[in-house]
Amino acid sequence: MLKKNDYIIALLFAFAMIGAYSIYQPFLLSMVVALLLTMATANIQHNMSIRIDSEQLSAIILTVLLFIILFVPIIYIATIGVQAVVSFDVQIVTKITSKIIELTKESPFMHKWAVEYLDNEQIIETIKTSMDTITQAGTQGVSFIKNVFFVIVFYYILNRYADKLFALLTSFLPMNDEEGNKILKEISSTMEIVFYSIIVTAIFEGLLFGIVISFFGYNGLLFGMIYGFASLIPFIGGTIVWLPLSLHLWVNTSANSALILAIYSIVIISIVADTFIKPMIIRYIKDDILHSSARINELIIFFSILAGMSSYGFWGMILGPAITSFLIAISKIYIELYGKETL
């Protein structure tokens, strides 16, 4: 039975949490993202700190690597990419639609469809609206850079005191230490696979696309980064990059160049790299480097990324898989610990 002092402590704790929320609310998203990234890299941070015998140095190294891998491309796209998109000549749309309508003249059905749906004015208006949105997003770049900065700062702090952090989280869970550690380990292992799946997909496929697109005179670094992030979107990710560029090549260069880019993107990247090579790389990292025992379906990762980005924007790429992995982990632990008792 709870004593009077227990109620007072609980009430004070609730007030403390409300006060903390009111103070740290502007940084809450950055803290959560940093915490999830810390859990995703906890295994490698632990192994690195043992090898170099310094938790502080390992935290610095991981923070620098995270900044280079994740946030340098984001900052580059947010600056150079926005300028490139805004300066896009919308009149190119007229050339593309005219060519498509011309090619479909021999097929009455296709020609009717092209004339009906390829409305230049409507397409150009849509593009202008999208460009206005991108421009507005660019003007809010200071806020985004601020969030990136605080994610980096909190990530370093959390890595520096990772052991104490996980011990604190375990102590807050309403269960014994063994059960609490099991939940945190399951979540951390699942987040680890999600994190490295994102990294491998973005870097590997972005590199493949960036190399080939540079041969056609485009900015390989910029479009490689854009393709890398777009490839994380299930099913249609890469298509939203290579299809417009293929059409642009078709109008400004030649049909053969457009066909080469389309075939390369579909066969080499989407089929060979994405379907066969990428899973082998992820499996090698998970089993041989990280020695992780976590099991999560790749489709679940993709859908969680899509759902997260739909709800939270860019940061949903991390929050979506995190929430999904937490649900999977807590469900597995609950069934294992209490399932038999409820049947």
Helices and strands as residue ranges (DSSP letters): H 4-24, G 25-27, H 28-40, H 42-52, H 55-66, I 67-71, H 72-76, I 77-81, H 82-86, H 91-103, G 104-106, H 108-117, H 120-139, H 141-160, H 162-172, H 177-214, H 220-230, H 239-252, H 255-263, I 264-277, H 278-284, I 285-289, H 298-312, G 313-315, H 316-334, I 335-339, H 340-342
